[in-house]
């Protein structure tokens, strides 16, 4: 048996042992408890946060452009008076 096959076989056996162990059940239970706890905290996902950051950046850029345009129009209005 060559090294690659040995390590692949060893990894498969370790994975199988972990799948059949109580550790896997504990992991599932802890994940379920954490998800339940987090759902009560009214948190957002990273994806939702990133989307809102993009919306905010676009809104901020639009606001800055509009502020500049208002300043230009006010300057034009002052020169006409």
DSSP file (Angstrom, degrees, kcal/mol; ACC not computed):
  #  RESIDUE AA STRUCTURE BP1 BP2  ACC     N-H-->O    O-->H-N    N-H-->O    O-->H-N    TCO  KAPPA ALPHA  PHI   PSI    X-CA   Y-CA   Z-CA
    1    1 A X              0   0    0      0, 0.0     2,-0.1     0, 0.0     0, 0.0   0.000 360.0 360.0 360.0 125.9    0.0    0.0    0.0
    2    2 A X     >  -     0   0    0      1,-0.1     4,-2.4     4,-0.0     5,-0.1  -0.301 360.0-101.2 -81.0 170.3    1.5    3.3   -1.0
    3    3 A X  H  > S+     0   0    0      1,-0.2     4,-2.8     2,-0.2     5,-0.3   0.896 118.2  52.6 -58.6 -46.2    1.5    6.5    1.1
    4    4 A X  H  > S+     0   0    0      1,-0.2     4,-2.5     2,-0.2    -1,-0.2   0.930 112.3  44.8 -59.6 -47.5   -1.4    8.2   -0.7
    5    5 A X  H  > S+     0   0    0      1,-0.2     4,-2.8     2,-0.2    -1,-0.2   0.900 111.9  53.7 -63.7 -39.9   -3.7    5.2   -0.4
    6    6 A X  H  X S+     0   0    0     -4,-2.4     4,-2.6     2,-0.2    -2,-0.2   0.945 112.5  42.7 -59.6 -48.8   -2.7    4.7    3.3
    7    7 A X  H  X S+     0   0    0     -4,-2.8     4,-2.8     2,-0.2    -2,-0.2   0.883 114.2  50.9 -68.4 -38.1   -3.6    8.3    4.2
    8    8 A X  H  X S+     0   0    0     -4,-2.5     4,-2.2    -5,-0.3    -1,-0.2   0.921 113.0  46.2 -62.7 -43.2   -6.8    8.3    2.1
    9    9 A X  H  X S+     0   0    0     -4,-2.8     4,-2.2     2,-0.2    -2,-0.2   0.907 113.2  49.5 -65.2 -42.1   -7.8    5.1    3.9
   10   10 A X  H  X S+     0   0    0     -4,-2.6     4,-2.3    -5,-0.2    -2,-0.2   0.917 111.3  49.1 -62.8 -44.0   -6.9    6.5    7.3
   11   11 A X  H  X S+     0   0    0     -4,-2.8     4,-2.7     1,-0.2    -2,-0.2   0.904 110.4  50.9 -62.9 -41.9   -8.9    9.7    6.6
   12   12 A X  H  X S+     0   0    0     -4,-2.2     4,-2.2     1,-0.2    -1,-0.2   0.901 111.1  48.2 -63.1 -40.9  -11.9    7.7    5.5
   13   13 A X  H  X S+     0   0    0     -4,-2.2     4,-2.3     2,-0.2    -2,-0.2   0.890 112.0  49.0 -67.5 -39.1  -11.8    5.5    8.7
   14   14 A X  H  X S+     0   0    0     -4,-2.3     4,-2.5     2,-0.2    -2,-0.2   0.930 111.8  49.1 -65.4 -44.8  -11.5    8.6   10.9
   15   15 A X  H  X S+     0   0    0     -4,-2.7     4,-2.3     1,-0.2    -2,-0.2   0.902 111.8  49.3 -60.3 -41.6  -14.4   10.3    9.1
   16   16 A X  H  X S+     0   0    0     -4,-2.2     4,-1.7     2,-0.2    -1,-0.2   0.906 110.6  49.9 -65.4 -41.4  -16.5    7.2    9.5
   17   17 A X  H  < S+     0   0    0     -4,-2.3     4,-0.4     1,-0.2    -2,-0.2   0.898 111.8  48.2 -64.2 -40.2  -15.6    6.9   13.2
   18   18 A X  H >< S+     0   0    0     -4,-2.5     3,-0.8     1,-0.2     6,-0.5   0.883 108.7  53.7 -67.4 -38.0  -16.5   10.6   13.7
   19   19 A X  H 3< S+     0   0    0     -4,-2.3    -1,-0.2     1,-0.2    -2,-0.2   0.858 114.2  42.1 -64.0 -34.2  -19.8   10.1   11.9
   20   20 A X  T 3< S+     0   0    0     -4,-1.7    -1,-0.2    -5,-0.2    -2,-0.2   0.410  99.4  96.6 -93.4   1.8  -20.8    7.2   14.1
   21   21 A X  S X> S-     0   0    0     -3,-0.8     3,-1.0    -4,-0.4     4,-0.8  -0.486  84.2-116.7 -92.1 161.3  -19.6    8.8   17.4
   22   22 A X  H 3> S+     0   0    0      1,-0.2     4,-2.5     2,-0.2     5,-0.2   0.728 108.5  75.9 -64.1 -20.5  -21.6   10.7   20.0
   23   23 A X  H 3> S+     0   0    0      1,-0.2     4,-2.6     2,-0.2    -1,-0.2   0.867  91.0  53.9 -60.1 -36.3  -19.4   13.8   19.1
   24   24 A X  H <> S+     0   0    0     -3,-1.0     4,-2.3    -6,-0.5    -1,-0.2   0.909 109.4  47.2 -65.9 -41.9  -21.5   14.2   15.9
   25   25 A X  H  X S+     0   0    0     -4,-0.8     4,-2.5     2,-0.2    -2,-0.2   0.905 111.9  50.6 -65.0 -41.1  -24.7   14.2   17.8
   26   26 A X  H  X S+     0   0    0     -4,-2.5     4,-2.7     2,-0.2     5,-0.2   0.921 109.7  50.8 -61.9 -43.6  -23.3   16.7   20.3
   27   27 A X  H  X S+     0   0    0     -4,-2.6     4,-2.5     1,-0.2    -2,-0.2   0.922 111.0  48.2 -60.3 -45.1  -22.2   18.9   17.4
   28   28 A X  H  X S+     0   0    0     -4,-2.3     4,-2.3     1,-0.2    -1,-0.2   0.916 113.0  48.1 -61.7 -43.5  -25.7   18.8   15.9
   29   29 A X  H  X S+     0   0    0     -4,-2.5     4,-2.4     2,-0.2    -2,-0.2   0.902 111.9  48.7 -65.7 -41.4  -27.3   19.6   19.2
   30   30 A X  H  X S+     0   0    0     -4,-2.7     4,-2.7     2,-0.2     5,-0.2   0.918 111.4  50.0 -65.1 -42.8  -24.9   22.5   20.0
   31   31 A X  H  X S+     0   0    0     -4,-2.5     4,-2.7    -5,-0.2    -2,-0.2   0.913 111.0  49.4 -61.1 -42.2  -25.5   24.0   16.5
   32   32 A X  H  X S+     0   0    0     -4,-2.3     4,-2.3     2,-0.2    -2,-0.2   0.916 112.0  48.2 -64.1 -42.3  -29.3   23.7   17.0
   33   33 A X  H  X S+     0   0    0     -4,-2.4     4,-2.5     2,-0.2    -2,-0.2   0.916 112.8  47.9 -64.4 -42.8  -29.1   25.4   20.4
   34   34 A X  H  X S+     0   0    0     -4,-2.7     4,-3.0     2,-0.2     5,-0.2   0.922 111.5  50.0 -64.3 -44.0  -26.9   28.2   19.0
   35   35 A X  H  X S+     0   0    0     -4,-2.7     4,-2.1     1,-0.2    -1,-0.2   0.909 111.7  48.8 -60.9 -41.6  -29.2   28.8   16.0
   36   36 A X  H  X S+     0   0    0     -4,-2.3     4,-1.0    -5,-0.2    -1,-0.2   0.919 113.6  46.6 -64.1 -43.5  -32.2   28.9   18.3
   37   37 A X  H  X S+     0   0    0     -4,-2.5     4,-0.5     1,-0.2     3,-0.4   0.906 112.7  49.1 -64.9 -42.2  -30.4   31.4   20.6
   38   38 A X  H ><>S+     0   0    0     -4,-3.0     3,-1.0     1,-0.2     5,-0.8   0.855 103.9  59.8 -66.9 -34.5  -29.2   33.6   17.7
   39   39 A X  H ><5S+     0   0    0     -4,-2.1     3,-0.7     1,-0.3    -1,-0.2   0.815 102.6  53.8 -64.8 -27.8  -32.7   33.7   16.2
   40   40 A X  H 3<5S+     0   0    0     -4,-1.0    -1,-0.3    -3,-0.4    -2,-0.2   0.666  98.5  65.1 -77.3 -16.5  -34.0   35.3   19.4
   41   41 A X  T <<5S-     0   0    0     -3,-1.0    -1,-0.2    -4,-0.5    -2,-0.2   0.489 102.8-126.1 -87.4  -3.4  -31.3   38.0   19.1
   42   42 A X  T < 5 +     0   0    0     -3,-0.7     2,-0.2    -4,-0.3    -3,-0.1   0.934  50.2 165.9  58.6  48.6  -32.7   39.5   15.9
   43   43 A X      < -     0   0    0     -5,-0.8     2,-0.3     1,-0.0    -1,-0.2  -0.523  29.6-134.1 -90.9 160.7  -29.4   39.3   14.1
   44   44 A X        -     0   0    0     -2,-0.2     2,-0.1     1,-0.0    -1,-0.0  -0.822  23.0-109.9-110.8 155.9  -28.8   39.7   10.4
   45   45 A X     >  -     0   0    0     -2,-0.3     4,-2.3     1,-0.1     5,-0.2  -0.354  28.9-111.1 -77.0 164.2  -26.7   37.4    8.2
   46   46 A X  H  > S+     0   0    0      1,-0.2     4,-2.7     2,-0.2     5,-0.2   0.881 119.6  54.8 -61.8 -38.1  -23.4   38.6    6.8
   47   47 A X  H  > S+     0   0    0      2,-0.2     4,-2.2     1,-0.2    -1,-0.2   0.925 108.7  46.7 -63.0 -45.0  -25.0   38.5    3.3
   48   48 A X  H  > S+     0   0    0      1,-0.2     4,-2.2     2,-0.2    -1,-0.2   0.901 112.6  50.9 -62.9 -40.6  -27.8   40.8    4.4
   49   49 A X  H  X S+     0   0    0     -4,-2.3     4,-2.2     1,-0.2    -2,-0.2   0.926 109.8  49.4 -61.8 -46.2  -25.3   43.1    6.1
   50   50 A X  H  X S+     0   0    0     -4,-2.7     4,-1.9     1,-0.2    -1,-0.2   0.885 109.8  51.5 -62.8 -39.3  -23.2   43.3    3.0
   51   51 A X  H  X S+     0   0    0     -4,-2.2     4,-2.3     1,-0.2    -1,-0.2   0.933 110.8  47.8 -62.9 -45.3  -26.3   44.1    0.8
   52   52 A X  H  X S+     0   0    0     -4,-2.2     4,-2.6     1,-0.2    -2,-0.2   0.855 108.3  55.1 -66.4 -34.0  -27.3   46.9    3.2
   53   53 A X  H  X S+     0   0    0     -4,-2.2     4,-2.4     2,-0.2    -1,-0.2   0.896 108.8  48.5 -63.5 -39.5  -23.7   48.3    3.2
   54   54 A X  H  X S+     0   0    0     -4,-1.9     4,-2.3     2,-0.2    -2,-0.2   0.914 111.4  49.2 -66.2 -42.7  -23.9   48.5   -0.6
   55   55 A X  H  X S+     0   0    0     -4,-2.3     4,-2.6     1,-0.2    -2,-0.2   0.927 112.1  49.1 -61.4 -44.6  -27.2   50.2   -0.5
   56   56 A X  H  X S+     0   0    0     -4,-2.6     4,-2.8     1,-0.2    -2,-0.2   0.906 109.6  51.2 -61.9 -42.8  -25.9   52.7    2.0
   57   57 A X  H  X S+     0   0    0     -4,-2.4     4,-2.2     2,-0.2    -1,-0.2   0.917 112.3  46.4 -62.3 -43.0  -22.8   53.4   -0.1
   58   58 A X  H  X S+     0   0    0     -4,-2.3     4,-2.4     2,-0.2    -2,-0.2   0.909 113.7  48.8 -64.6 -41.9  -24.9   54.1   -3.2
   59   59 A X  H  X S+     0   0    0     -4,-2.6     4,-2.6     2,-0.2    -2,-0.2   0.911 110.9  50.1 -64.3 -42.5  -27.3   56.3   -1.2
   60   60 A X  H  X S+     0   0    0     -4,-2.8     4,-2.4     2,-0.2    -1,-0.2   0.910 111.0  48.9 -63.1 -42.5  -24.4   58.2    0.3
   61   61 A X  H  X S+     0   0    0     -4,-2.2     4,-2.1     2,-0.2    -1,-0.2   0.908 112.3  48.6 -63.6 -41.8  -22.9   58.8   -3.1
   62   62 A X  H  X S+     0   0    0     -4,-2.4     4,-2.5     2,-0.2    -2,-0.2   0.908 110.8  50.8 -64.7 -41.7  -26.2   60.0   -4.5
   63   63 A X  H  X S+     0   0    0     -4,-2.6     4,-2.8     2,-0.2    -2,-0.2   0.916 109.6  49.9 -61.9 -44.2  -26.7   62.3   -1.5
   64   64 A X  H  X S+     0   0    0     -4,-2.4     4,-2.1     1,-0.2    -1,-0.2   0.896 111.2  49.6 -62.5 -39.2  -23.2   63.8   -2.0
   65   65 A X  H  X S+     0   0    0     -4,-2.1     4,-2.3     2,-0.2    -2,-0.2   0.920 112.4  47.2 -65.4 -43.0  -24.0   64.4   -5.7
   66   66 A X  H  X S+     0   0    0     -4,-2.5     4,-2.6     2,-0.2    -2,-0.2   0.889 110.0  52.9 -67.0 -38.5  -27.3   66.0   -4.9
   67   67 A X  H  X S+     0   0    0     -4,-2.8     4,-2.2     1,-0.2    -1,-0.2   0.914 110.3  48.4 -61.5 -41.6  -25.7   68.2   -2.2
   68   68 A X  H  X S+     0   0    0     -4,-2.1     4,-2.2     2,-0.2    -2,-0.2   0.915 111.4  49.7 -63.9 -42.2  -23.2   69.4   -4.8
   69   69 A X  H  X S+     0   0    0     -4,-2.3     4,-2.5     2,-0.2    -2,-0.2   0.900 110.1  50.2 -64.7 -40.8  -25.9   70.1   -7.3
   70   70 A X  H  X S+     0   0    0     -4,-2.6     4,-2.7     2,-0.2    -1,-0.2   0.910 109.7  51.4 -62.8 -41.9  -27.9   72.1   -4.8
   71   71 A X  H  X S+     0   0    0     -4,-2.2     4,-2.2     2,-0.2    -2,-0.2   0.908 110.4  49.0 -62.1 -40.9  -24.8   74.1   -3.9
   72   72 A X  H  X S+     0   0    0     -4,-2.2     4,-2.3     2,-0.2    -2,-0.2   0.923 112.3  47.5 -64.0 -44.1  -24.3   74.8   -7.6
   73   73 A X  H  X S+     0   0    0     -4,-2.5     4,-2.3     1,-0.2    -2,-0.2   0.889 111.2  51.0 -65.6 -39.2  -27.9   75.9   -8.1
   74   74 A X  H  X S+     0   0    0     -4,-2.7     4,-2.1     2,-0.2    -1,-0.2   0.895 109.8  50.7 -63.7 -39.1  -27.7   78.2   -5.0
   75   75 A X  H  X S+     0   0    0     -4,-2.2     4,-1.8     2,-0.2    -2,-0.2   0.907 110.8  48.7 -65.1 -41.2  -24.6   79.8   -6.4
   76   76 A X  H  X S+     0   0    0     -4,-2.3     4,-1.3     1,-0.2    -2,-0.2   0.892 110.2  51.9 -64.0 -39.3  -26.2   80.4   -9.7
   77   77 A X  H  X S+     0   0    0     -4,-2.3     4,-0.9     1,-0.2    -2,-0.2   0.893 108.5  50.5 -64.9 -40.5  -29.2   81.9   -8.0
   78   78 A X  H  < S+     0   0    0     -4,-2.1     3,-0.3     1,-0.2    -1,-0.2   0.864 108.0  52.7 -65.8 -36.3  -27.1   84.3   -6.0
   79   79 A X  H  < S+     0   0    0     -4,-1.8    -1,-0.2     1,-0.2    -2,-0.2   0.781 107.4  53.0 -72.3 -24.3  -25.2   85.5   -9.1
   80   80 A X  H  <        0   0    0     -4,-1.3    -1,-0.2     1,-0.2    -2,-0.2   0.702 360.0 360.0 -81.8 -20.8  -28.6   86.3  -10.8
   81   81 A X     <        0   0    0     -4,-0.9    -1,-0.2    -3,-0.3    -2,-0.2   0.489 360.0 360.0 -85.4 360.0  -29.8   88.4   -8.0
